């Protein structure tokens, strides 16, 4: 009788077969749910539009940005020209009626007669501008050593007011030349823009 109560493994009742099918179906369903948890079911269009807008703004900004920027000031009025050349990304020396700047930092102060102070001069060399240009040139040479696609071009952009005396401009060019910057570019305002 004991043998009749436990049927052999090959002979399962209909209820046992149904239970086994149900368990397998539940296991398949749970496995599919676990796999589907990592999937993105729908895209949020608002977030996608935000991302595209930000990318568009950065692309437009980088496309239209000029490498030489002149900070608006009443001090500096560059000369007018009919040139159509675009400025390059170089070291910039700005000469206003009051200061001489390398990049955007004031390095020398001009007196009322628009001449550099005597204690900042050594012959035609403007000492604070010379020190700042040495640092900039060293930085550009360091970059050129490590990045062959960005060679040191020995170029400098001069942004000068149209009232600056020739002697001051000559001293600035001499100082730049002493620091291996022998290719000069003068930044002007294009008459086509007016």
Protein Blocks (a to p, Z undefined) as FASTA:
>chain_A
ZZmmmccfklccfklmmmmmmmmmmmmmmmmmmmmmmpcfbdcfklmmmmmmmmmmmmmm
mmmpcfbdcdddfkbccdddfbfbdcdddddddddfkbccehjacfbdcdfkopacfklp
ghjacfklmmmmmmmmmmmmmmmmmmmklccehiacddddfkbcfklmmmmmmmmmmnop
abccdddddfklZZ
